[in-house]
Amino acid sequence: MESTTVYSSNRRTSHGFSLIEVLVAMTILAVAGVALIETAQQHAARLERFETVFVTDTVAANRLVELRLSPSGASALQVVEMADRSWRVETRLAATSDPELTQVNIEVFTLEGAAPLSQLTGFIDTRAAR
């Protein structure tokens, strides 16, 4: 008996990826890469904002400590260097119902900024100035 082998011409042997499969994979990777870059940029912007808020809060707290140590040295406007940047510090004093306490309002701005980046309200003992 004679054996006959039939080969189908429609049968395809696969030796790799087709062009369309490669293009789909590249599209998926490109979309994922763009999303990753946008997320990294947003994270960097949040970190920069956090650093600015932290530094301006520290500048305001330092100013309040300076006034508590020397209440007579209150000036309305100062320029302070911190974290390799210059900050404009505005200090306003206000009387309270207690004659031994003075309310201190401190605002920290960038040198050219119009809106305060940090605000701090505290109190100093006016008896220390006497």
Secondary structure per residue as TSV (DSSP state, phi and psi in degrees):
chain	resnum	aa	ss	phi	psi
A	1	M	-	360.0	139.2
A	2	E	-	-100.1	133.6
A	3	S	-	-94.4	135.4
A	4	T	-	-119.0	128.6
A	5	T	-	-105.8	128.7
A	6	V	-	-108.7	125.2
A	7	Y	-	-106.5	134.4
A	8	S	-	-92.2	134.2
A	9	S	T	-79.0	-12.8
A	10	N	T	-85.0	-11.9
A	11	R	-	-77.9	131.0
A	12	R	-	-113.9	134.6
A	13	T	-	-96.5	136.0
A	14	S	-	-100.8	123.7
A	15	H	-	-121.2	18.0
A	16	G	S	161.5	-164.5
A	17	F	-	-92.3	147.5
A	18	S	-	-79.4	165.8
A	19	L	H	-60.3	-41.4
A	20	I	H	-65.6	-37.3
A	21	E	H	-64.9	-41.0
A	22	V	H	-66.1	-42.0
A	23	L	H	-64.7	-40.4
A	24	V	H	-64.2	-43.9
A	25	A	H	-62.9	-41.5
A	26	M	H	-66.3	-37.3
A	27	T	H	-64.0	-43.7
A	28	I	H	-62.6	-44.3
A	29	L	H	-65.0	-37.3
A	30	A	H	-65.9	-44.4
A	31	V	H	-63.5	-43.4
A	32	A	H	-64.0	-39.0
A	33	G	H	-64.3	-42.3
A	34	V	H	-63.0	-43.6
A	35	A	H	-62.9	-39.3
A	36	L	H	-66.1	-41.2
A	37	I	H	-65.4	-42.6
A	38	E	H	-62.7	-40.9
A	39	T	H	-64.2	-41.8
A	40	A	H	-64.7	-39.5
A	41	Q	H	-65.5	-41.6
A	42	Q	H	-64.1	-40.2
A	43	H	H	-63.8	-43.3
A	44	A	H	-63.2	-40.0
A	45	A	H	-65.5	-40.2
A	46	R	H	-65.0	-40.3
A	47	L	H	-63.4	-41.7
A	48	E	H	-63.6	-42.9
A	49	R	H	-63.7	-42.7
A	50	F	H	-60.5	-43.5
A	51	E	H	-62.7	-43.1
A	52	T	H	-63.0	-45.1
A	53	V	H	-63.8	-42.3
A	54	F	H	-61.9	-45.5
A	55	V	H	-66.7	-44.6
A	56	T	H	-67.1	-36.6
A	57	D	H	-63.2	-38.9
A	58	T	H	-67.4	-39.7
A	59	V	H	-60.9	-45.6
A	60	A	H	-64.0	-44.0
A	61	A	H	-63.8	-39.9
A	62	N	H	-62.6	-40.2
A	63	R	H	-64.0	-40.8
A	64	L	H	-63.3	-40.7
A	65	V	H	-63.9	-42.3
A	66	E	H	-57.7	-42.7
A	67	L	H	-69.3	-34.2
A	68	R	H	-68.7	-33.0
A	69	L	H	-77.7	-33.3
A	70	S	-	-143.8	80.9
A	71	P	G	-62.4	-23.7
A	72	S	G	-74.4	-12.7
A	73	G	G	-93.2	29.8
A	74	A	-	-81.7	116.0
A	75	S	-	-115.0	150.7
A	76	A	S	-71.0	-32.4
A	77	L	E	-136.3	134.9
A	78	Q	E	-138.7	155.1
A	79	V	E	-115.3	125.2
A	80	V	E	-119.7	138.3
A	81	E	E	-97.9	127.1
A	82	M	E	-157.6	137.9
A	83	A	T	58.2	42.3
A	84	D	T	59.5	26.6
A	85	R	E	-137.5	157.9
A	86	S	E	-102.5	137.7
A	87	W	E	-126.5	139.1
A	88	R	E	-94.0	124.9
A	89	V	E	-115.2	121.5
A	90	E	E	-108.7	128.5
A	91	T	E	-119.9	129.3
A	92	R	E	-123.5	132.1
A	93	L	E	-104.1	142.4
A	94	A	E	-139.3	142.0
A	95	A	E	-71.9	152.1
A	96	T	-	-118.1	175.8
A	97	S	S	-69.1	-19.5
A	98	D	S	-95.4	118.6
A	99	P	T	-66.6	-13.1
A	100	E	T	-92.0	-2.7
A	101	L	E	-122.3	142.5
A	102	T	E	-122.8	133.0
A	103	Q	E	-81.9	136.9
A	104	V	E	-120.0	124.0
A	105	N	E	-111.6	121.1
A	106	I	E	-119.4	131.1
A	107	E	E	-125.7	138.5
A	108	V	E	-117.7	131.0
A	109	F	E	-127.0	163.3
A	110	T	E	-72.7	166.4
A	111	L	T	-59.7	-36.8
A	112	E	T	-102.6	1.2
A	113	G	-	-77.8	147.2
A	114	A	S	-98.9	-29.2
A	115	A	S	-102.1	137.9
A	116	P	-	-69.3	140.5
A	117	L	S	-89.0	-22.7
A	118	S	E	-148.0	141.6
A	119	Q	E	-131.1	138.9
A	120	L	E	-140.9	133.2
A	121	T	E	-118.3	131.1
A	122	G	E	-146.6	-175.8
A	123	F	E	-133.3	144.5
A	124	I	E	-123.3	151.4
A	125	D	E	-84.3	116.7
A	126	T	G	-78.1	-12.7
A	127	R	G	-66.1	-28.4
A	128	A	G	-67.5	-25.1
A	129	A	G	-79.1	-16.2
A	130	R	-	-78.9	360.0
